[in-house]
């Protein structure tokens, strides 16, 4: 088969890869995006990703440049307040409740929450509108050879692609990263997460809530109403064996344990979707680039789902790459461009991975004395207004 030439080949068609394809395509670059699995774009399908993504304020720049935000906004739920609840006392009831309100630092909400399966649906539709973007679902990257002037990629459909820039958005076990011999540092917690949606009688009022007791946070994130019922997405982190036990419970028993763990917030919670299980790790690549190649998203970094950091860090990767490409299109994929990308992203990402790792370990504390120390630290940090505002800005990724 003849060799196909393109500006950019993106290996990976998850939310981060699809966003990058739309962003670079909208900027005028020719893009081919491949993924071994066709995207599941209906929440009722068995393979649907039931997790949600909260796009924080800085991510709008990328989404708007990609022509995606106008498609996504009608389905988004605003995140106006980030509420931290400590329920680490003798019984699983709220003993400390602290609200971080976006109004203290901005005239916009912290972010906007959407289901991952819906993101894929709208992003695939957007790619179909961009004539210089080709999306090939069901096609995998099989071989990678890089040279000074190009990346040569063999695909599972027999295609041979010559790209000025290869973007690895192919997940935490990235085949592209492995082909380039880039190592990773991985931190394991023995945790897994349950992801599902619930309905509840009390409105969420655009409040995202993390309930801390032991094992990891129990997080409720606002979603649009379902059939007139208030709805939230939940990510419930616990030790791996406990998550597997919970996932296997009959629905009635599961709802009883879920309501106990929720500390009674929003009234009785009712399961609205199936339950899915996801592994929890932290990971960072030794560097975010190779010859003619940039690593983004989980190919570069993985964090537990705390503070809506994961995908927003990924979109920051794309934002920096896009800025560099637009500033000097002739240097797309050059060593100087990729070294600059790595310099601008690696240290910042390393700091965030380290911080989230510490937060996750604190959220797992089970001994009553240690839970008391965690509650005292939350109370102290919140009580100093300048510190509270600094933490909110840091969480958004702005100064």
C-alpha positions as CSV (number, residue, x, y, z in Angstrom):
1,X,0.0,0.0,0.0
2,X,1.3,3.5,-0.8
3,X,2.6,5.7,1.9
4,X,0.1,8.4,3.1
5,X,1.5,11.7,4.2
6,X,-0.1,13.9,6.9
7,X,1.0,16.7,9.3
8,X,-0.1,14.9,12.4
9,X,-1.0,11.3,13.3
10,X,-2.8,10.9,16.6
11,X,-2.6,7.4,18.1
12,X,-5.6,7.1,20.4
13,X,-9.2,8.1,20.0
14,X,-10.3,8.7,23.5
15,X,-11.6,12.0,24.7
16,X,-8.0,13.5,24.8
17,X,-7.1,12.2,21.3
18,X,-10.4,13.3,19.7
19,X,-10.0,16.8,21.3
20,X,-6.5,17.0,19.9
21,X,-7.6,15.9,16.5
22,X,-10.4,18.6,16.4
23,X,-8.0,21.3,17.7
24,X,-5.2,20.7,15.2
25,X,-7.7,20.1,12.4
26,X,-9.5,23.4,13.2
27,X,-6.1,25.1,13.1
28,X,-5.6,23.9,9.5
29,X,-3.2,21.0,10.0
30,X,-3.9,17.7,8.2
31,X,-4.7,15.0,10.9
32,X,-5.3,11.3,11.0
33,X,-6.6,9.9,14.3
34,X,-6.7,6.1,14.9
35,X,-8.0,4.0,17.7
36,X,-8.2,0.2,17.9
37,X,-11.7,0.3,19.4
38,X,-14.7,2.1,17.8
39,X,-16.0,4.7,20.2
40,X,-19.1,3.9,22.2
41,X,-21.4,6.9,21.8
42,X,-24.6,5.7,23.6
43,X,-24.8,5.6,27.3
44,X,-27.1,2.6,27.2
45,X,-24.6,0.4,25.4
46,X,-22.7,-2.3,27.4
47,X,-19.3,-0.8,26.6
48,X,-20.2,2.8,27.4
49,X,-17.8,4.8,29.6
50,X,-20.0,5.8,32.5
51,X,-17.5,8.2,34.0
52,X,-17.9,11.9,33.7
53,X,-15.4,14.7,32.9
54,X,-15.4,18.1,34.5
55,X,-13.8,20.6,32.2
56,X,-12.2,23.4,34.3
57,X,-12.1,27.0,33.1
58,X,-8.6,26.8,31.4
59,X,-9.8,23.9,29.2
60,X,-12.3,26.1,27.4
61,X,-9.6,27.7,25.4
62,X,-8.8,24.3,23.7
63,X,-12.4,23.3,23.4
64,X,-13.4,26.6,21.7
65,X,-10.4,26.4,19.4
66,X,-11.5,22.9,18.4
67,X,-15.0,24.0,17.6
68,X,-16.3,21.7,20.4
69,X,-17.5,23.9,23.1
70,X,-20.7,25.1,21.3
71,X,-21.6,21.4,20.8
72,X,-21.0,20.4,24.4
73,X,-22.4,23.4,26.4
74,X,-26.1,22.4,26.0
75,X,-25.4,19.1,27.8
76,X,-23.1,20.5,30.5
77,X,-23.8,20.9,34.2
78,X,-22.1,23.8,35.9
79,X,-19.8,23.2,38.9
80,X,-20.2,26.3,41.0
81,X,-19.2,24.9,44.4
82,X,-16.6,22.3,45.3
83,X,-17.7,20.8,48.7
84,X,-15.4,18.8,50.9
85,X,-17.2,16.7,53.6
86,X,-15.3,14.9,56.3
87,X,-17.3,11.9,57.6
88,X,-14.4,10.3,59.4
89,X,-16.0,10.1,62.8
90,X,-17.3,7.1,64.6
91,X,-20.3,7.0,62.3
92,X,-20.4,7.9,58.6
93,X,-22.0,11.3,59.1
94,X,-20.8,14.8,58.1
95,X,-18.7,16.3,60.9
96,X,-16.9,19.0,58.8
97,X,-18.4,20.6,55.6
98,X,-16.4,23.2,53.7
99,X,-17.5,24.9,50.5
100,X,-15.1,26.3,47.9
101,X,-17.2,28.7,45.9
102,X,-16.0,29.8,42.4
103,X,-17.6,33.2,43.0
104,X,-14.7,33.9,45.5
105,X,-12.2,34.0,42.6
106,X,-14.2,34.3,39.3
107,X,-17.4,35.3,37.6
108,X,-17.5,31.8,36.1
109,X,-18.1,28.4,37.6
110,X,-15.1,26.1,38.3
111,X,-16.1,24.0,35.4
112,X,-18.7,22.0,33.5
113,X,-19.5,18.3,33.9
114,X,-20.4,15.9,31.0
115,X,-20.7,12.1,30.6
116,X,-17.7,10.6,28.8
117,X,-19.8,8.6,26.3
118,X,-21.6,11.9,25.3
119,X,-18.2,13.6,24.8
120,X,-17.2,10.9,22.4
121,X,-20.5,11.2,20.5
122,X,-20.1,15.0,20.0
123,X,-16.4,14.9,19.3
124,X,-16.8,12.2,16.6
125,X,-19.5,14.4,15.0
126,X,-17.2,17.4,15.1
127,X,-14.4,15.5,13.4
128,X,-16.8,14.7,10.6
129,X,-17.2,18.4,9.9
130,X,-13.5,19.1,9.4
131,X,-12.4,18.2,5.9
132,X,-8.7,17.9,6.8
133,X,-9.2,15.4,9.6
134,X,-9.7,11.7,9.1
135,X,-10.8,9.5,12.0
136,X,-10.2,5.8,11.6
137,X,-12.0,3.8,14.4
138,X,-11.1,0.2,14.7
139,X,-7.5,0.8,13.4
140,X,-4.5,0.3,15.7
141,X,-1.0,1.6,15.6
142,X,1.3,-1.4,15.0
143,X,4.8,-0.2,14.1
144,X,6.6,3.1,14.8
145,X,9.9,4.2,13.3
146,X,11.1,7.7,13.8
147,X,13.6,9.7,11.8
148,X,14.9,13.2,11.9
149,X,12.3,14.4,9.5
150,X,9.3,12.2,10.0
151,X,7.6,9.5,12.0
152,X,6.7,6.4,10.0
153,X,3.8,4.5,11.4
154,X,2.3,1.1,10.3
155,X,-1.4,0.7,11.0
156,X,-3.4,-2.5,11.4
157,X,-5.4,-1.8,8.2
158,X,-2.2,-2.0,6.2
159,X,-1.7,1.7,5.9
160,X,1.7,3.3,6.2
161,X,1.7,6.9,7.4
162,X,4.4,9.5,7.2
163,X,3.7,12.2,9.8
164,X,5.7,15.3,10.7
165,X,4.4,14.9,14.3
166,X,3.1,11.7,16.0
167,X,1.0,12.3,19.1
168,X,0.6,9.4,21.5
169,X,-2.7,9.7,23.2
170,X,-3.0,5.9,23.5
171,X,-3.4,5.4,27.2
172,X,-1.5,4.5,30.3
173,X,0.0,1.4,28.6
174,X,0.9,3.4,25.5
175,X,2.3,1.2,22.7
176,X,3.8,4.3,21.1
177,X,5.6,5.2,24.3
178,X,6.9,1.7,24.7
179,X,8.1,1.6,21.1
180,X,10.2,4.7,21.8
181,X,11.6,3.2,24.9
182,X,10.4,5.9,27.2
183,X,10.1,4.7,30.8
184,X,7.4,5.5,33.4
185,X,7.2,5.8,37.2
186,X,4.1,4.2,38.6
187,X,2.5,4.4,42.1
188,X,-0.1,1.8,43.0
189,X,-2.5,2.1,45.9
190,X,-4.4,-1.2,45.9
191,X,-7.5,0.9,44.9
192,X,-10.2,0.7,42.4
193,X,-13.1,3.0,41.6
194,X,-16.8,2.4,40.9
195,X,-18.4,4.7,38.4
196,X,-22.1,5.1,38.0
197,X,-25.0,7.6,38.1
198,X,-27.8,8.1,40.6
199,X,-31.0,10.0,41.1
200,X,-31.9,11.7,44.3
201,X,-34.7,13.8,45.8
202,X,-32.7,16.8,46.8
203,X,-31.2,19.1,44.1
204,X,-27.5,19.2,43.8
205,X,-27.5,23.0,43.2
206,X,-24.4,22.7,41.0
207,X,-22.3,21.5,43.9
208,X,-19.6,18.8,43.4
209,X,-19.1,17.0,46.7
210,X,-16.2,14.8,47.9
211,X,-17.1,12.8,51.0
212,X,-14.0,11.5,52.9
213,X,-14.0,8.7,55.4
214,X,-11.6,5.9,54.5
215,X,-10.5,4.0,51.4
216,X,-10.7,7.0,49.2
217,X,-13.2,9.8,48.3
218,X,-16.9,9.2,47.5
219,X,-17.5,12.0,44.9
220,X,-20.9,13.2,43.6
221,X,-20.7,15.4,40.5
222,X,-23.8,17.3,39.1
223,X,-25.5,15.9,36.0
224,X,-28.6,17.1,34.2
225,X,-31.9,15.8,35.5
226,X,-33.1,12.4,34.2
227,X,-36.9,12.1,33.6
228,X,-37.5,15.0,36.0
229,X,-35.3,13.5,38.8
230,X,-32.2,15.2,40.1
231,X,-29.1,13.3,39.0
232,X,-25.4,13.0,39.9
233,X,-22.5,11.0,38.7
234,X,-20.6,9.1,41.4
235,X,-17.0,7.9,41.6
236,X,-16.5,5.7,44.7
237,X,-12.9,4.8,45.4
238,X,-12.0,2.0,47.8
239,X,-9.5,-0.8,48.3
240,X,-9.7,-3.2,45.3
241,X,-11.3,-6.2,47.0
242,X,-14.0,-4.0,48.5
243,X,-14.8,-2.4,45.2
244,X,-15.2,-5.8,43.6
245,X,-17.5,-6.9,46.5
246,X,-19.6,-3.8,46.1
247,X,-19.8,-4.2,42.3
248,X,-21.2,-7.7,42.7
249,X,-23.9,-6.9,45.3
250,X,-27.5,-7.1,44.3
251,X,-28.9,-3.6,43.5
252,X,-30.9,-3.3,46.8
253,X,-27.9,-4.2,48.9
254,X,-25.6,-2.0,46.9
255,X,-27.9,1.0,47.3
256,X,-28.0,0.5,51.1
257,X,-24.2,0.6,51.3
258,X,-24.0,3.5,48.9
259,X,-26.4,5.5,51.0
260,X,-24.5,4.8,54.1
261,X,-21.2,5.9,52.5
262,X,-22.8,9.1,51.0
263,X,-23.4,10.4,54.6
264,X,-27.0,11.0,53.7
265,X,-26.4,13.8,51.2
266,X,-29.2,14.6,48.8
267,X,-31.5,12.1,50.4
268,X,-31.9,8.5,49.4
269,X,-29.7,7.8,46.3
270,X,-31.2,5.5,43.6
271,X,-28.9,3.7,41.1
272,X,-29.7,5.0,37.6
273,X,-27.0,3.1,35.5
274,X,-25.0,0.0,35.6
275,X,-21.8,0.0,37.7
276,X,-18.3,0.0,36.1
277,X,-15.0,-0.6,37.7
278,X,-11.7,1.2,37.0
279,X,-8.2,0.7,38.4
280,X,-6.5,3.6,40.2
281,X,-2.8,4.5,39.9
282,X,-0.5,7.5,39.6
283,X,2.0,7.5,36.7
284,X,4.3,9.8,34.9
285,X,6.5,9.2,31.9
286,X,10.2,10.0,32.2
287,X,9.8,12.5,29.5
288,X,6.9,13.7,27.3
289,X,8.6,13.5,23.9
290,X,10.7,11.4,21.6
291,X,11.9,11.9,18.1
292,X,9.0,13.4,16.1
293,X,6.7,12.3,18.9
294,X,4.8,14.0,21.7
295,X,3.1,12.1,24.6
296,X,-0.1,13.6,25.9
297,X,-2.9,12.6,28.3
298,X,-2.5,9.1,30.0
299,X,0.4,8.2,27.7
300,X,2.2,10.9,29.6
301,X,0.6,11.0,33.0
302,X,-2.2,9.3,35.1
303,X,-3.7,10.5,38.4
304,X,-6.5,9.3,40.6
305,X,-9.9,11.1,40.0
306,X,-9.5,13.8,42.6
307,X,-10.2,17.5,41.9
308,X,-11.1,17.0,38.2
309,X,-7.4,17.1,37.3
310,X,-6.8,14.2,34.9
311,X,-8.3,15.3,31.6
312,X,-7.7,19.0,32.3
313,X,-4.0,18.2,32.5
314,X,-4.4,16.4,29.2
315,X,-6.0,19.4,27.5
316,X,-3.2,21.5,28.9
317,X,-0.8,19.3,27.0
318,X,-2.8,19.9,23.8
319,X,-3.0,23.6,24.4
320,X,0.8,23.9,24.7
321,X,1.4,21.8,21.6
322,X,-1.1,23.8,19.7
323,X,0.5,27.1,20.7
324,X,3.9,25.9,19.6
325,X,2.6,24.5,16.3
326,X,0.7,27.7,15.5
327,X,3.7,29.9,16.4
328,X,6.0,28.1,14.0
329,X,4.1,25.7,11.6
330,X,7.3,24.9,9.7
331,X,8.8,23.5,12.9
332,X,6.0,21.1,13.6
333,X,7.5,18.0,15.2
334,X,11.0,19.4,15.3
335,X,13.4,18.6,18.1
336,X,13.3,22.2,19.3
337,X,9.5,22.3,19.4
338,X,9.2,19.0,21.3
339,X,12.0,19.9,23.8
340,X,10.1,23.2,24.5
341,X,6.9,21.2,25.0
342,X,8.6,18.9,27.5
343,X,10.1,21.8,29.3
344,X,6.8,23.6,29.7
345,X,4.8,20.6,30.7
346,X,6.9,18.0,32.6
347,X,7.8,19.9,35.7
348,X,4.2,21.2,36.2
349,X,2.7,17.8,35.6
350,X,5.2,16.2,38.0
351,X,4.2,18.7,40.8
352,X,0.5,17.9,40.2
353,X,1.0,14.2,40.2
354,X,2.9,14.5,43.5
355,X,0.2,16.6,45.0
356,X,-2.7,14.4,44.0
357,X,-0.8,11.3,45.2
358,X,-0.5,12.9,48.7
359,X,-4.2,13.9,48.6
360,X,-5.2,10.4,47.7
361,X,-3.1,8.8,50.4
362,X,-4.7,11.2,52.9
363,X,-8.2,10.3,51.7
364,X,-7.4,6.6,52.3
365,X,-6.6,6.9,56.0
366,X,-8.6,4.5,58.1
367,X,-7.3,4.9,61.6
368,X,-9.5,7.3,63.6
369,X,-6.6,9.3,64.9
370,X,-5.3,9.9,61.4
371,X,-8.8,10.7,60.1
372,X,-8.9,13.4,62.9
373,X,-5.6,14.8,61.7
374,X,-7.0,15.0,58.1
375,X,-10.1,16.8,59.3
376,X,-8.0,19.3,61.3
377,X,-5.9,20.0,58.3
378,X,-9.0,20.7,56.1
379,X,-10.4,23.0,58.7
380,X,-7.1,24.9,59.1
381,X,-6.6,25.4,55.3
382,X,-10.1,26.5,54.7
383,X,-10.1,29.0,57.6
384,X,-7.4,31.2,56.1
385,X,-9.1,33.1,53.2
386,X,-5.9,33.8,51.2
387,X,-4.9,30.1,51.5
388,X,-8.3,29.0,50.4
389,X,-8.3,31.2,47.3
390,X,-4.8,30.1,46.4
391,X,-5.8,26.5,46.6
392,X,-8.8,27.1,44.4
393,X,-6.7,28.9,41.8
394,X,-4.1,26.1,41.9
395,X,-6.8,23.5,41.4
396,X,-7.9,25.4,38.3
397,X,-4.4,25.6,37.0
398,X,-4.4,29.5,37.0
399,X,-2.4,32.0,39.0
